Amino acid sequence: MKCKYIIISIAIGTMLIFNSCSDYLDSDYLFQDRISIEDVFKSEDYSREWLANTYYYLGHGYLSDVASKEWIPFNFADDMYFGDRTDAYKMWKNGEYSEQGTLGTSTSSSDNISNITTNVWTDAYKGIRQASIYLQNIYMNEEMSLHEIATTKAEARFLRAYFYWHLLRLFGPVPILPDEGIDYTLDYDEVAMPRNTYDECADFITNELVLAAKDLPLHQDQLSTARPSRGAALALRARVLLFAASPLANGKAGTLVSELLDDEGRQLLSATYDESKWAKAAAAARDVMELGVYDLYTTGVRNSEVEGYPVTIHPPVTPENEAFANANWPNGWKNIDPFESYRTLFNGSISLYGNVELIFTRGQNVVNPGMNRMIIHQLPVEGSGNNTHGLTLKQADAYYMNNGTDVPGKDREIGRGDGSERLMGYVGSDAASLERYKPLKEGVSLQFADREPRFYASVAYNGAFWYLLNETLETKRNQQVFYYRGSASGYSNGTAWLRTGIGIMKYIHPEDTYLNQTTGNFVSKTEPAIRYADILLIYAEALNELSENHSIASWDGSQTYTISRSADEMKKGIRPVRIRAGLPDYNAQVYGNQDEFRATLKRERQIELMGEGHRYFDLRRWMDAPQEESQPIYGYNVYATVEQRDIFHTPVVVTSLPTTFSKKMWFWPLSHTELKRNKRLTQNPGWTYGD
């Protein structure tokens, strides 16, 4: 078939996005009046509307970084789960999603998980199309200044890179579309495009981000906080380079290398390990650090109780952490509140503009259901919530004790850990009144006592305290929530119960509740798409993998870094994250042992970035997914009543939460429809081509 349409400077993958030629004829798919592309880009208002529509695709739920499972299930790996949506979680974990974008046999219109295959691909390429047309045509504008044109072009370039990043992270290597356009007189088959290699995709994205950084401002003003800054471009670049350096894309993928090919048999994943990729990732993270714009967010010490905001609880002073306990931030936690510092980052207490840790966010400009929907699923029945999002025992065990040691019994059931027993016993009335185990209340298991502050900001353990300050009835506020059978939030015949008996407190504000299952009454949240803690951890991780010195130019070529595995430099990455959390730095033995540091770094990411869309992809880039996602999920025995509390707190395998990993789960499948449209596309290993 000959598709005769007007090329608007760039032809955006006919077979990659649209079903017909009519989509290309003009710009009226975005504007009610039929106007030419020239008329659009000569006008400032229309040009800005075009760019705003580019942002729309990034704010669509399917391309969110952190959102409810209705859009993306990638918050859930071996750390989190959801318990509603009939068998949707089981199908998701068993890889029972299909190449046509359906999740098993689900026909529920509410199961948007079933649309991932189609919508992530389509929305991303539509966004790429929007951004590319803007880049190719904004030069015609007669009403914007040269500075405004340069800045908005940089925004469009950042957005295009972000769209490609979403595709690369989920589907693996994808076709990079040409800027120069496609000959519109050719047949579809003649303009079909193969997948680029992983390295080619990463190079294109990171080069685009450097170009964007040159014209993006160092700071966005208060009305533009959801627009990218220079730091956002450089931070995304660091993340892309980290993935390109990781085992999956850097010569360690084993047989997957020979199975993931383009239509001419070219390997799309590198078969050769290249240490310099780690050095480039470290240098990119350092570029962000050198800006001097970002820091870890902290709050001061609270000496008196305010409802919903407890008095600061500092970790006990021990020989191992004495230096940190007696020093002020950033060398210690004496003058900060580690719990409140971490909690406040996510619960909506601070504005975008006042958050020195937030590098990029869509703000609240995300199509619902977004982060607020996550809150509804996390809230207990006592707060009129759905009570269906929970944590695995593995995740709860990952958090340290408040002196930096492991919790007794950590990972005992899965054959890891030091073999110690889990603690028995409960907080008694005397201990509760004396606040011996703050913040634990009476009746709480000592398995949850004396944990690091991030545990209490993130984990809704059995007997945790929920403030629910927006509840209309005073009797429903300030409640302990137990998950024993027979309790309001305990096991039931419906879906509103936690399969492991462990809930999620992260993102919860003291005022959050969900009135009458119809009226949300909670503080709006800001999506933490990229924050400074991630950049610091990228820096430490990348440095740890080096065995040689590398000279790497900064992003703008203004200086050259000497990048090597240096304990002092690695501390710049991981030490602040731990101190902000009220934990001592690692000892010299950990820093001196590459394998040991790698294990602790992975654990630090598991804790610090929990629920932020990282774990699923981290396990794959590290190539840890086959082991970590195949282990049985343990939790507490939710069938036990309060009279059987010892039985409740004896871990059991949660058989309703399946664990498996197969070859096809490394990358998401390409849809049969796209494969038919573009004959040069190749499917990911383990998936089919259809008819």
Beta strands, then each sheet from edge to edge (+ up, - down):
strand 1: 80-82
strand 2: 358-360
strand 3: 389-391
strand 4: 459-460
strand 5: 464-466
strand 6: 479-481
strand 7: 503-504
strand 8: 513-515
strand 9: 519-521
strand 10: 530-531
strand 11: 550-553
strand 12: 560-563
strand 13: 634-635
strand 14: 652-653
sheet 1: 1+ 3-
sheet 2: 2+ 10-
sheet 3: 4+ 7-
sheet 4: 5+ 6-
sheet 5: 8+ 9-
sheet 6: 11+ 12-
sheet 7: 13+ 14-
end
